[in-house]
Amino acid sequence: MKAIAIRRYGGPEVVEYTELPDPRVGPDSVLVRVRAAGVNPVDWKIREGYLDGMIDAHFPLVMGWDVAGVVQAVGGGVTEYAVGDEVIGYVRKDCVEHGTYAELVAAPVRTLARKPAALGWAEAGGLPLAGLTAYQGLVKALGLAAGETVLIHAAAGGVGTLAVQIALARGARVIGTASERNHAYLRGLGAEPVSHGEGLAHRVRALAPEGVDAAYDLVGSGMAALSAELVRDASRVASATDYGVVALGGHYVWARPDTADLTALAELADAGRLTVPVASTFPLAQAASAQALNAEGRTRGKIVLLVD
């Protein structure tokens, strides 16, 4: 199969579009013919070696954790899927080696759910990691409920856009931080935008004088600590970027594969309550360029690799 692999840590120069053996399919896995693979910051951070102290890596290493595709074969113990089923997945395993930047990926069934019919391949490929980060932070860590007000930092980003939609679907009011150029975009989603930077706390209190019920930090840079001053209860602060939130009494969110949560996201999409804005698509062979664009951190929406 064709795949994007690295044989050592480094910059974009170590990225290879190469031929590798087809993956083996274990008893609890399915072989997915990849149609799209989302590009996430963690992908190029793995390439650079930033996660080496956290996750074992084996080379040649195929990058990527997001996938949307079609089941081509099933393991002997699999009853959940059949050949021809369309699936999405957050295919994070205990080590990094057999990722989703490839024509084929062997995916444990615990990492998969059925693809939402309402989304095209690019949108579906960009949903899993960002969607799970948004959903698990708001629903599981913060327990966001109807009628509550939530502050979402970096609300116009890839995760933030999904978080805004999920919060609104749960009946919450959303205040979202973003640069002024993204304020109209957030209003279009149904959020109330505020500019980040100096004076942010004052601007939030102008909209919510008694404070907010919950806050979700997707940017870092001290936003978890600031959020703790704006919520009524410090345990209602979560961050996907700052582990220091735990010392404040809040929750650190590292998305985990979960079929039920992926299914909940798919159901929101099929109900017309969740869309996945795609900023750019690249062919698989141009994965290095896709990662470079992602690393700039200015993209509104997802960057996705399309596999022919």
Residue pairs with C-beta under 8 A, 6 or more apart in sequence:
1 19
1 20
1 21
1 22
1 23
1 102
1 103
1 104
2 17
2 18
2 19
2 20
2 102
2 103
2 284
2 285
3 17
3 18
3 19
3 20
3 62
3 101
3 102
3 103
4 15
4 16
4 17
4 18
4 62
4 63
4 64
4 101
4 102
4 284
4 285
4 287
4 305
5 15
5 16
5 18
5 20
5 60
5 61
5 62
5 63
5 101
6 14
6 15
6 16
6 47
6 59
6 60
6 61
6 63
7 14
7 16
7 59
7 60
7 61
8 14
8 59
9 47
9 48
9 49
9 52
10 47
10 48
10 49
11 47
11 48
12 288
12 291
12 292
14 47
15 47
15 287
15 288
15 291
16 60
17 284
17 285
17 287
18 60
20 60
20 62
20 102
22 31
22 104
23 31
23 98
23 102
23 104
23 105
23 106
24 106
25 31
25 73
25 74
25 75
25 106
26 75
26 106
26 108
27 75
27 76
27 77
27 78
28 75
28 77
28 78
28 108
28 109
28 110
29 75
29 78
29 106
29 107
29 108
29 109
30 71
30 72
30 73
30 74
30 75
30 78
30 81
30 87
30 106
30 107
30 109
30 112
31 71
31 72
31 73
31 74
31 104
31 105
31 106
31 107
32 67
32 69
32 70
32 71
32 72
32 87
32 89
32 104
32 105
32 106
32 107
32 112
33 69
33 70
33 71
33 72
33 103
33 104
34 67
34 68
34 69
34 100
34 102
34 103
34 104
34 105
34 307
35 68
35 69
35 70
35 121
35 125
35 306
35 307
36 67
36 68
36 69
36 121
36 122
36 124
36 125
36 126
36 304
36 305
36 306
36 307
37 64
37 66
37 67
37 68
37 100
37 101
37 102
37 125
37 284
37 304
37 305
37 307
38 64
38 65
38 66
38 67
38 125
38 126
38 127
38 128
38 129
38 130
38 302
38 303
38 304
38 305
39 64
39 66
39 282
39 287
39 290
39 291
39 294
39 302
39 303
39 304
39 305
40 65
40 66
40 129
40 130
40 158
40 294
41 294
41 295
41 297
42 51
42 65
42 129
43 63
43 64
43 65
43 99
43 101
43 291
43 294
44 291
44 294
44 295
45 51
46 55
46 57
46 61
46 63
46 96
47 63
47 291
51 57
51 96
55 94
55 95
55 96
56 94
56 95
56 96
57 95
57 96
57 97
58 95
58 96
58 97
59 97
61 96
61 97
61 99
62 97
62 98
62 99
62 100
62 101
62 102
63 96
63 99
63 100
63 101
63 287
64 91
64 99
64 100
64 101
64 102
64 305
65 90
65 91
65 92
65 99
65 100
65 128
65 129
66 89
66 90
66 91
66 100
66 125
66 126
66 127
66 128
66 129
67 87
67 88
67 89
67 91
67 100
67 105
67 107
67 125
67 128
68 86
68 87
68 88
68 89
68 115
68 121
68 124
68 125
68 127
69 86
69 87
69 105
69 307
70 84
70 85
70 86
70 87
71 81
71 82
71 83
71 84
71 85
71 86
71 87
72 83
72 104
73 83
74 81
74 82
74 83
78 109
80 109
80 112
81 87
81 109
81 112
85 114
86 114
86 115
87 107
87 112
87 113
87 114
87 115
88 112
88 113
88 114
88 115
88 116
88 124
88 125
88 127
88 128
88 262
88 266
89 100
89 107
89 111
89 112
89 113
89 128
89 257
89 262
90 111
90 128
90 129
90 132
90 255
90 257
90 262
91 99
91 100
91 105
91 107
91 108
91 111
91 112
91 257
92 111
92 256
92 257
93 108
93 111
98 105
98 106
99 105
101 284
101 287
101 305
102 284
102 307
103 284
103 307
108 257
109 259
110 257
110 258
110 259
111 257
111 259
112 259
112 262
113 259
113 262
113 263
113 265
113 266
114 263
114 266
115 124
115 266
116 124
116 127
116 265
116 266
116 267
116 269
116 270
117 270
118 269
118 270
118 272
119 127
119 269
119 275
119 276
121 306
122 278
122 281
122 302
122 304
122 306
123 269
123 275
123 276
123 278
123 302
124 276
125 304
125 305
125 306
126 158
126 276
126 278
126 301
126 302
126 303
126 304
127 162
127 265
127 269
127 276
128 262
129 255
130 158
130 159
130 162
130 276
130 302
131 162
131 262
131 265
131 274
131 276
132 255
132 256
132 257
132 258
132 261
132 262
132 265
133 159
133 218
133 240
133 253
133 255
134 159
134 160
134 162
134 163
134 166
135 162
135 166
135 261
135 264
135 265
136 253
136 255
136 256
136 258
136 261
137 163
137 216
137 238
137 240
137 251
137 253
138 144
138 150
138 163
138 166
138 167
138 170
138 214
138 216
138 238
139 166
139 170
139 261
139 264
140 261
141 238
141 251
141 253
142 150
142 214
142 216
142 236
142 238
142 251
143 214
144 150
144 167
144 170
144 172
144 213
144 214
145 170
145 171
145 172
146 170
146 171
146 172
147 171
147 172
147 173
148 172
148 173
148 213
148 214
149 172
149 173
149 174
149 175
149 208
149 212
149 213
149 214
150 167
150 172
150 173
150 174
150 175
150 212
150 213
150 214
150 215
150 216
151 175
151 176
151 177
151 204
151 208
151 212
151 214
151 215
151 216
151 227
151 230
151 231
152 160
152 163
152 164
152 167
152 174
152 175
152 176
152 177
152 191
152 215
152 216
152 218
153 160
153 176
153 177
153 196
153 215
153 216
153 217
153 218
153 219
153 223
153 227
154 160
154 177
154 178
154 218
154 219
155 161
155 163
155 164
155 174
155 176
155 177
155 178
155 182
155 186
155 191
155 193
155 218
156 176
156 178
156 179
156 182
156 185
156 186
156 300
157 218
157 219
157 300
158 299
158 301
158 302
159 218
159 240
160 176
160 178
160 218
161 189
161 277
161 300
161 301
162 274
162 276
163 216
163 218
164 174
164 176
164 186
164 189
164 190
164 191
165 189
165 268
165 273
165 274
165 275
166 265
166 268
166 274
167 174
168 174
168 189
168 190
168 191
168 273
169 268
169 273
169 274
173 192
174 190
174 191
174 192
175 191
175 192
175 193
175 194
175 204
175 207
175 208
175 212
176 186
176 191
176 192
176 193
176 194
177 193
177 194
177 195
177 196
177 200
177 219
177 223
178 185
178 186
178 193
178 194
178 195
178 196
179 195
179 196
180 195
182 193
182 300
183 193
183 195
185 300
186 192
186 193
187 193
192 207
194 200
194 203
194 204
194 207
195 203
196 219
200 226
201 226
201 229
201 230
204 212
204 230
205 211
205 230
208 230
210 232
211 230
211 231
211 232
212 230
212 231
212 232
213 231
213 232
213 236
214 231
214 236
214 237
214 238
215 227
215 228
215 230
215 231
215 236
215 237
215 238
216 237
216 238
216 239
216 240
217 223
217 224
217 227
217 237
217 238
217 239
217 240
217 241
217 242
217 245
218 239
218 240
218 241
219 241
220 239
220 241
220 242
223 239
223 242
224 237
224 239
224 242
224 244
224 245
224 248
224 250
225 244
225 248
227 237
227 250
228 234
228 237
228 248
228 249
228 250
231 237
234 248
234 249
234 250
235 249
235 250
235 251
236 250
237 245
237 248
237 249
237 250
237 251
238 245
238 250
238 251
238 252
238 253
239 245
239 250
239 251
239 252
239 253
240 252
240 253
240 254
240 255
242 252
243 252
245 251
245 252
246 252
265 274
268 274
269 275
269 276
276 301
276 302
277 300
277 301
277 302
278 301
278 302
278 303
278 304
279 299
279 300
279 301
279 302
279 303
280 290
280 293
280 299
280 303
280 304
281 303
281 304
281 305
281 306
282 289
282 290
282 303
282 304
282 305
282 306
283 305
283 306
283 307
283 308
284 305
284 306
284 307
284 308
286 305
287 305
290 303
290 304
290 305
293 299
293 303
294 303
